[in-house]
Amino acid sequence: MLARPALALLAVLPSVSPATAQPPPEVEIAAEESVLAVVTHKAGFASGLAHDHLVVADRFEARLAFSPERPDATTFSVEVTLADLVADDPTMQERWYPDVEALGVLAEPFGGPSEEDRVKIRDAMLGRGQLDAERHPTLRARLLEVTPEATTVGSVEHRYRLAVEISLHGVTRRESFTARLEEEDGAWRLEALGALLFSDYGIEPYSAFLGAVKNQDRFHVLVSLVVHR
């Protein structure tokens, strides 16, 4: 994965005068330890033959300004080229399933589609009937607001509520995520999770065999960013 930090967006704490407030510093994301991922959920009366899918951005361009002393002043924006999405990579599934399980997103490990099926899954995902990557080649998101709010997500305590603007498939929406900030091994991890609907972005969830195998309308977005000191 490739993450390229750029100029930070300005953010000001509400309790601090704009004349004296300083924005948090621009920081570099440790790309190989971070992930931008989508988890889709199987459905249909033959769902036992289907898989929950993990779709990961192999490359992304991100801007992050962050200070652990002022988490509510964090700013973040990201752009993903949809052609850089990777579906059901076994290494990524193994690496990120414990996090997905802890957050209560899935209760069983991801399935292991064959290499041939992975190609078909990705082609269908990017095709006209789904993301339509030819006409809508990018996904963009930016953090609008961070507010303190304690929420238990699965077995994990998230301490913040995020307002995030997402642009996908020609639609721009304001979405709600929960988030936490943790220090681990001399680094900071910023984790956020949101539950979205394909239909809100004008996308028909994948369906095959007259609906016997399909994806749920709901999907989860997981963002986990590592910043070294």
N, C-alpha and C positions, 0 to 999 in steps of 0.2 A: 504494500500500500504506500501511497505517497501523500503526505500532507504538507502544504506549503503555507505557513503563516504569512500574513501581510499586515498592512497598517491596521491597528486596532480601531474599532468604533468607539466613540466617546460615550461614557455612561457616568451618571452622577447620582450619588445617594440622595434620596429625598430629604434627609435630615441635614445635609451639608450644603452650604451656600454654593451656587454655581461659580461664584467668583473665586472661591478658594479650593474647590474640589479638584482632585487630580484623578484622571482616569487610571484604571489598573493597567499594569504593564502588558505589553505584547509578549506572549510566550510561545514556545515551540512545542508542538504535539509530538509525542513519541509514537510515530505512525505504526510501527510494528507491534506495539503493545496496545493499540487502540482499535476500535471497530465502530463502523456505522452499519447497522444491519436491520433487516426486516425479517420477522417471523410470520409466516402464513400458517393457517390452521385448516386441516382437512375437514371435509363434511360429506354428506350424502350417505345413502343407505349401504353403499359399498366402500365406505371410507377406510375399512380395514385393509383394502388393497391400495390405498393411497398413502401419501406422506405429508407430514408437516415439513415446511421448507424453510431453510435459512438462506437468505439472499444478502450478500455482503458487498459493499463498495470496495473494489480492489484498489481504486485510486480515488482521492477526493482532495479538493482545494478548500482549505479552512482558514478562518481568521479567528483567533482566540485571544482575548485580553482578560487576564485573571489574576486575582490576588486572594490567597486564603483568608486574609484578614477582612476582606470585603466581598464575600461571595455574591451578595445581591447586586454588585456592580459589574459582574461578569458580562462580557459581550462575546457573541459567537455567531459566525455565519459560515455556511458551507455550500458548495456546489458540487454535484455529482453528475458526471456524464453517464447516462443510463447504459451505454455500451460497455462500461467498466464494471457492471454488476456481475457477480459470480454466484451461481446457484448451487447449493448443496455440496460445497467443497468438503470432503471428509475431514481434513485437518481442522478447518474452521468449525465444523460441527462439534468435533471433540473438544476443541479449545473453549468454545463459548457455551456449550450446553449447561455446565454447572451454574453459570450466571443466569441463564434463561430459566433453569429449574428453580433456583433460589428466589427469583422474582415472581414465581408462580405463573409464568407464561406457558410452560409445558410441564407435564407430569411424567413423560417418558422420552427417551432419547430420540433424536432425529432418525428417520429411516435412511437407508443407504442405497439410493437409486444407482443404477449402473452408469458408466460413463456415457453410453449412448442415450440413456434416458435423461441424463443431466443436460445434454446438448438440446434435446427436444424441449425440456422444461424451460431452458433459457430462451430458445427461439420463440416459444409460445408466449413467454413473459414479455418479451420485447416487441411482439408482433402487433398488428393493427388492432386486434380484438382486445388487447390488454394495455400495456403501457404506451404502445404506439410510438416507439423511440425514434422512428424516422421523422415524424412530425413534431414530437415533443422530446427532444434529445436530452434535456437536463432536468434534474431535481434541484431546487434551491430551498434553503431554510435559513432563518435567522432568529436569534433569541431576542424577544421583545421585552421581557420582564422576568425578574426573579423575586419571589416573595417567600418568606418563611412559612412553612406549613408541614407539620409532621404527619406522615402517612405510612402505614405499614403495607408494603408491597410484597406479597408472598411472605417470605421470612426475613425480609430486609426492611430496615427503617430508612425511609426517605424523608428528608427534612425540608425540602423546598418544592414549591410549585412553579413551573415555568410556563410562560406564554410564548409560543413559537409560531412564527409565520412560515407556512410551507407552500411552495409553488410546485405543482405536479400536474402533468397532463392538461395544461392550459387553465388550471384552476388554482387560485390562491386562497388559503384558509388560515385562520387562527386556531391553533390546537393547544391542548393542555397536556403537559408532561409532569411527572414527579421526578425528583432528582435527589442525589446525595453527593457529598464531597468527603472523601476519605484519604487519610495519609497512610501510605504503605511503602515500606522499604525505601525511604528517602525520596518518595515521589508522591504526587497527588493524583488521585483518580476522580474524575467527574463522570458520574453515571446518571443517565436519564432514560426514562421509559414512558412511551405513550401508546395508547390504543386508538387506532384510526379506522375509518371505513373506506373501502375502495369506492363505494357508490358516491361518497361525498366528492370524489374527484372525477366523477363521470366514467369510472372503470367498472366493467362488469367482471365479477370474480370468475376465475377459470372454472369451466364446467365441461364434463365429457360423459359420454355414454348416457345421454338423456338425464344428466344430473346425478347419476349414480355415484360419480366421483367428482368432487368439486372443492373449491376453497370457500371458506367462510367469508362473509363480507368484512368482518373485523380482522385486522392484522395489527401486529405490534412493531414499534420502532424502538430499537435499542441503540443508544449512543454511549460509548464508554471511551473516555479520553484520558490518557496518561500524560502528565507534565512532570518532568524531572526538575529537581531543584537546581 
